Structure formats: structure tokens, C-alpha cells
Amino acid sequence: FPAFGIPESLQSSGRHRRLVTVRRSEGISASPVIVDDKLFVTTDDGQTFVMKTGPEFELLHTNDIGERTLASPALVDGMWYIRTASQLIAIGN
């Protein structure tokens, strides 16, 4: 199984970056996104980890679209557009 790292801490103004390795059946193809001090990382199997940016690791949410997701999300006017293997999903108001 390929391994990938989920950030243990993230500081926008510092040099310090630590990664913890997590074993999963798939990797990460989509680019991570930071919005409102939250880091969103989506795995190839459609699971998104939402973490708070800052000196300490804090996992806020885990969301699962339940479908293969290789593309990076697009954020437009408060809407998230996520392309999966079979559909385009819009999330927001």
C-alpha cells in the first residue's frame, strides 16, 4: 500500500513542517486547499480530511464522498466544485 503524509502541524509564517505517515489503500492526487485557516486534503478514494492550520495538529472533520476523486476542488463564489470519477458535485449556498 502506498503511504502518504497528513500534516501534523502547519504554520503559514514558520519553517517548521512535520508529517505523520498514514497507511491507506490509495494516495492523494488532488492539491490540498487552505480556506479560512482550514486545510482540506482529499484522498483518491474520496475521503477529505479537514484540519485546522496552526502549530498543533487538530483534525476538525472527515468527509467521504464515496467515489474516486483525483481532481483538485475548484472554489468559485462560495461554492466548492468537486469532480469525481462519474460526476461533478457542487457544495455550498
N, C-alpha and C positions, 0 to 999 in steps of 0.2 A: 504494500500500500504506500502511495506517495505521502510524504509528510509536508505540512505547511505550518507556518508560524502565525499565531494570533498575537497581536501586540499585547504585552503585559503592561506597558505604560507608554504614553505618548505625550510629549511636551512640544508645543509649537515653537518655543523660544530656546529650547535647550538642545544639547548634542546627545543627550542620553537616550538610547533606544534599547529596550530589552525585549526579546521574543521568547515565548514559550512554545515548544513544538507540540502539535496536536496531531494524532493519527486519525485519518479519515479515509474513506474509500475513494474520494475524489479530491481534486485540488481547487485552486482558485484561478479563474481566467479573467473575471471582471475586475476592473480597477476599484480600489477602495474609495469611498466618498466621505468627506467630512462636512457636516451640516450642523450649525448651532451647537458646537462643542461636542458632537457625537460622531463617532467613526462607524461607518457601515461597511461590513465586509461580507460579500456574498460568495458562497462556495458554488462549484459547478453543479452540485446536486440540488441547488435552490434554497439552501439554508442561509439566512442572513443573521450575522451577529452584530448587535448594536452595542457599542462600548463608549463610555464617557472618556473624552480626552482629558489628560492631566497626569500628574506624577504617579498616581496609584491606579492599578487595574480595577475597572468596575464594569462588569457585564450588565447592561440595562435590560436587554431583550434578546430573544432568539425567535426569529420568524421563519417559517418554512413555506415556500410557495409550492413545494411538492412536485417540481418539474425542473428538468435540466436547464441551467441558466449560465450561459457563457459570456453574454454581452454585459458591458458596464451599463448601469442605470443612467437615464437622462432625466435631468431635473429642469422643468420648464414651468414658470409661473405658479409655483407651489404644488405642482403635480410631479409624481415620480412615474416614469415610463420604464418598464422592465420587459425586455424581450426574452421569452423562454424558447424552448425547442419548438413549441407549436402555437404560441400566441403572444400578443402584445398586451401587457397588463398596465392599466393606469390606476394609480393610487393617489388620493388627495381630494381636495374640495373643488 
